Amino acid sequence: MLYSDPLDPASHAVRFVLAEKAINIEIVQVTPGAKPEDLNDLNPYNDVLTLVDRDLVLYEPQIMMEYLDERFPHPPLMPVDPVSRAHNRLLRYRLQRDIYALVPDLESGVASKVDAARKLLKDHLTAIAPAFGQKKFFMSDEYSLVDCYLTPMLWRLTRYKVNLGAGAKNLLKYADSMFERESFDASLSEPERELRDA
């Protein structure tokens, strides 16, 4: 069972991995103010995003994504060799530190925080945009957990009012190719679908 926030990008990334691997799991979409009582017992940090698999309870998105990849090995979303695996983890760590860390300010509703976070998000994405002209996926020729982690944030650029401009055309082309994946479509909650129509 996955407890998921229908608008949280980290929850979306985990749902994307589930869909990519066609894992049949119950997804409980938890909306603000309607948190199930049992979730407080499962997650010591009172966060929504929680994965329960038999006696195992996970509440950190990176650990969830790697666990799902190891538990359900087809299709593989992590490289085989240790150096490439470490590189994959490092890229996801950088996405967490540089991009996902901006979400609280982007969602804060405080104009000064939103504006500063929006500028940082644009700067970070513009800086990595040239890499998408060199490889089919993010810093790799192989589709991986890095792509599953980055794509939900790219889906939210309209929500965050971030316009990357023509200089990021390779990144935007990559984003469109990710959005066209059947697994990505299957991973979307109803509120997430509405983000692009707003």
Secondary structure, 3 states (H helix, E strand, C coil): CEEECCCCHHHHHHHHHHHHCCCCCCEEECCCCCCCHHHHHHCCCCCCCEEEECCEEECCHHHHHHHHHHHCCCCCCCCCCHHHHHHHHHHHHHHHHHCHHHHHHHCCCCHHHHHHHHHHHHHHHHHHHHHHHCCCECCECCCCHHHHHHHHHHHCCCCCCCCCCHHHHHHHHHHHHHHCCHHHHHHCCHHHHHHCCC
